[in-house]
Amino acid sequence: MALHPICGCCNSQLTRQTHHLEPVEKRPDLALAWDNLAPVCTACHARCNALERRGEATAQLFAGFIRRPQFGGLD
């Protein structure tokens, strides 16, 4: 969250949580993968979780968000 202090979904609120684009229940192998994590505010995380409960994908909500931080040659 220190690298991405603003919600990757609404781009307006402070990040409070991290959302797994592919749910851990479906893809435990991606639980800590940078490309599967997105910073979210509490409201957007609730919205994402509601979509997933209905069987809908959430990755499209983060289309403009650069997921993987760049560390000058270390990535």
Backbone bond lengths (Angstrom), bond angles and torsions (degrees), N, CA, C in turn:
res aa  C-N    CA-C-N  psi(-1)  N-CA   C-N-CA  omega(-1)  CA-C   N-CA-C  phi
1 M - - - 1.437 - - 1.526 110.79 -
2 A 1.302 116.87 -25.87 1.461 119.19 177.41 1.526 110.76 -66.14
3 L 1.335 117.12 -33.14 1.465 120.73 178.86 1.521 112.33 -75.94
4 H 1.327 116.73 -28.58 1.462 122.42 -177.75 1.526 108.76 -133.12
5 P 1.345 118.24 80.77 1.464 120.41 -175.49 1.525 114.81 -74.84
6 I 1.335 118.04 -12.59 1.462 121.61 -179.52 1.529 109.45 -108.65
7 C 1.323 115.71 140.26 1.464 122.64 -179.03 1.526 111.11 -52.21
8 G 1.319 116.48 129.65 1.457 122.22 179.42 1.513 113.47 -76.53
9 C 1.324 117.36 -5.88 1.459 121.50 -179.58 1.530 110.71 -98.67
10 C 1.339 117.36 -58.56 1.468 120.80 -177.50 1.526 113.10 -92.59
11 N 1.321 117.05 -16.19 1.468 122.57 179.90 1.520 113.85 56.94
12 S 1.341 116.98 28.57 1.460 118.19 -179.60 1.523 113.66 -136.18
13 Q 1.307 117.69 -26.24 1.459 120.95 -176.97 1.524 110.51 -102.78
14 L 1.327 115.39 159.55 1.460 119.87 175.73 1.519 110.46 -69.94
15 T 1.307 115.37 143.46 1.459 121.76 177.16 1.521 109.56 -68.99
16 R 1.305 115.95 131.85 1.461 121.54 177.18 1.525 112.48 -122.56
17 Q 1.338 116.12 -21.71 1.460 120.90 -174.59 1.524 109.54 -144.05
18 T 1.314 115.99 173.36 1.462 121.91 176.09 1.522 108.34 -121.17
19 H 1.319 115.94 132.13 1.459 121.55 -179.83 1.522 109.79 -104.88
20 H 1.321 116.76 137.45 1.467 122.46 174.13 1.526 107.67 -90.50
21 L 1.321 117.09 116.79 1.459 120.63 -179.30 1.524 111.12 -62.30
22 E 1.311 116.56 -43.18 1.469 122.04 170.26 1.521 105.41 -100.56
23 P 1.326 118.78 116.87 1.465 120.88 -176.26 1.531 112.68 -54.63
24 V 1.314 115.33 142.00 1.466 121.59 -179.87 1.527 110.42 -59.36
25 E 1.322 116.76 -33.26 1.467 120.02 179.61 1.526 111.44 -61.79
26 K 1.333 116.35 -35.18 1.465 120.79 179.88 1.519 112.57 -87.66
27 R 1.337 117.11 -36.70 1.461 121.81 -175.14 1.526 110.95 -133.76
28 P 1.337 118.43 71.62 1.465 120.28 179.40 1.523 112.87 -60.47
29 D 1.332 117.09 -23.61 1.466 120.49 178.78 1.531 112.21 -68.22
30 L 1.321 117.65 -17.41 1.462 121.99 -179.90 1.529 112.92 -103.35
31 A 1.314 116.80 10.56 1.467 120.79 -175.08 1.520 113.12 -54.78
32 L 1.323 118.23 -36.92 1.463 121.41 -177.91 1.527 113.29 -116.55
33 A 1.316 116.68 14.41 1.466 120.70 179.56 1.530 109.69 -76.27
34 W 1.350 116.88 126.92 1.467 121.40 -179.37 1.523 111.65 -51.11
35 D 1.320 117.67 -43.03 1.458 121.40 -176.01 1.523 113.31 -69.87
36 N 1.317 117.42 -8.05 1.455 121.33 179.04 1.524 112.08 -106.33
37 L 1.312 117.90 0.34 1.462 121.62 -177.02 1.517 111.00 -111.07
38 A 1.323 116.08 141.49 1.461 120.94 176.87 1.526 108.71 -140.85
39 P 1.342 117.29 135.03 1.459 120.56 177.84 1.526 109.77 -75.31
40 V 1.320 116.60 135.70 1.465 120.37 -178.98 1.521 111.44 -139.88
41 C 1.324 115.04 154.16 1.458 120.38 170.92 1.536 106.92 -80.90
42 T 1.302 116.53 169.35 1.464 120.86 -177.16 1.528 111.61 -61.19
43 A 1.330 117.77 -42.64 1.469 121.05 -178.27 1.527 111.68 -64.72
44 C 1.314 116.84 -44.72 1.467 119.74 -179.92 1.524 111.64 -67.83
45 H 1.330 116.94 -34.30 1.464 119.01 178.49 1.522 110.01 -65.33
46 A 1.330 117.04 -40.41 1.466 120.44 176.85 1.529 110.14 -62.45
47 R 1.325 116.74 -41.00 1.469 121.42 178.00 1.525 111.10 -63.18
48 C 1.326 117.09 -44.13 1.470 121.49 178.67 1.525 111.11 -62.09
49 N 1.318 116.12 -44.98 1.464 119.81 -179.70 1.523 111.38 -64.19
50 A 1.337 117.51 -37.08 1.464 120.73 177.59 1.529 110.66 -64.65
51 L 1.323 116.85 -41.80 1.469 120.40 177.12 1.523 111.03 -61.19
52 E 1.324 116.70 -43.91 1.468 120.47 -179.59 1.522 111.66 -64.71
53 R 1.325 117.16 -36.74 1.473 119.64 177.78 1.524 110.93 -62.95
54 R 1.335 116.46 -28.82 1.471 120.96 177.47 1.523 111.86 -86.80
55 G 1.326 116.57 2.55 1.457 120.93 178.89 1.517 114.44 83.44
56 E 1.336 117.17 14.60 1.460 121.21 -179.08 1.521 110.76 -96.38
57 A 1.314 116.21 148.09 1.466 121.97 178.65 1.526 110.12 -76.24
58 T 1.330 115.98 156.69 1.464 120.70 179.60 1.523 112.94 -118.99
59 A 1.310 118.29 -11.03 1.467 121.06 -175.41 1.525 112.20 -57.00
60 Q 1.341 118.14 -33.74 1.461 120.64 -178.65 1.525 112.12 -63.75
61 L 1.318 118.21 -23.04 1.464 121.50 178.50 1.523 111.68 -68.81
62 F 1.322 116.17 -18.28 1.460 121.67 -176.45 1.525 112.03 -114.30
63 A 1.316 117.36 24.27 1.466 121.80 -174.24 1.525 113.28 -56.24
64 G 1.317 118.69 -36.33 1.458 121.06 -178.28 1.507 114.41 -91.05
65 F 1.316 117.03 -0.67 1.459 121.29 -176.20 1.524 110.81 -88.40
66 I 1.328 117.33 128.48 1.465 121.72 175.55 1.518 106.83 -83.17
67 R 1.324 116.62 109.32 1.459 120.92 -172.10 1.524 114.29 -73.87
68 R 1.302 116.81 -44.70 1.462 119.57 -172.72 1.524 110.37 -90.58
69 P 1.322 117.64 121.42 1.464 119.09 177.81 1.521 110.45 -66.80
70 Q 1.297 116.03 147.79 1.460 121.59 179.83 1.521 108.98 -100.79
71 F 1.303 117.31 127.42 1.454 122.65 -177.06 1.520 111.77 -120.16
72 G 1.300 118.07 43.31 1.452 121.81 174.74 1.511 115.93 48.97
73 G 1.322 117.54 59.73 1.454 121.52 175.33 1.514 115.06 94.24
74 L 1.307 117.90 -5.47 1.463 119.70 179.61 1.515 112.59 -92.04
75 D 1.316 118.45 -6.23 1.457 119.94 -176.24 1.472 112.75 -95.23
